[in-house]
Each structure stands twice: as structure tokens, then as C-alpha cells.
Amino acid sequence: MSVVGLTACSHSPDTSAPATMGASTAPGAATSAVAAPSRWNPCDSKDLPDAAVTAAGLDPTSKEKGVVQFTTYHICDWGGSWYLADVGAGGIDFDQELNNNTYTGRENLVIGGRQAVRMRNNAVDGECDVLFAIPGGSARFAVGPKLDAGMATSGRGDSCVEVTRVATALANYLPPA
């Protein structure tokens, strides 16, 4: 996602991860940073229908598949009024994604009855993400200002508020945790 500017969330961060979201392993068992591939694909209209994308305030005709280095990770972008929203899902373990050092300002949330974590992505100016655990990996919703929104902040909303709204509208389409 190409974005500019920095938008602050108005919520205070909670840096502790939800206790129910991490994978558990028996003492002495080996752990893996990459989970089995997720079968949920946000780019597939049977997994994330165009009607749901429209209901989330996004333009389904603006959908573009992202360029991803992981063959088990799917990502699609949609345009909003002043922002780009992307949804990615795949075989990246939730804890590995959560502990990525590009994220700060973690805040635990419940969205659609599911545990989620909202955080800033410091690798992309102005982007705010919501992360969910899904079978076989994780799903990440991201919102950041469009490049054509310019350097001015007028007319732009709060990326953290917007990503929460988009994630709330689409969370029911995630596979059961």
C-alpha cells in the first residue's frame, strides 16, 4: 500500500497480546513461525463477496491483487474515499505477524465477536492495521491514505478509525477461529 502522512489513533495502546489468540504448544514441542496455509482468500469473491466490499464502503471495481512474496499469502486492495484498504490472509502465524517490529501502538479489540489487535504499521506512513488469527495463519486489514490525497491532511480521516470500521464490516467473512 502506498501512503503518505501520519494519522494518530485516539486510543491508548495496550501492548499485551490477547491470551486467547496465540497458538499453544506442549512443553518441549517445536514451534514454527509459518503456519499451514490458510484456505481463506480475500481476493476470491466467494470468500469475500463484492456486496460485502460495497457494504464496507469500498469500491469492488477498484480491486487489485497485491504483489506478495509469499505463495501462501493473498492480498487485495480496494479504494475508499481518501484511503486505500487492503485485506491480506495466509500462512503467516498470528504471533509472528503481531511481533513484527514494524508495528507499534498495539491495542486489543473485539470485532465481530473475535479477538483482534489494532496497531500502527511504522513501515508505511499513516497506515493502521487490524490483525486477526484465522485457521492456518492470520488475516490483516490495513488502511492508509492514498498518494493522490497529497501531503495535506485536510479531507483525510483517521486510518485507525477507518480500518476498524472496515474490519468490523468484513469480519463475519473470516473463517471461524
Disulfide bonds with the S-S distance in Angstrom:
Cys9-Cys160 1.82
Cys43-Cys76 2.04
Cys128-Cys160 2.19
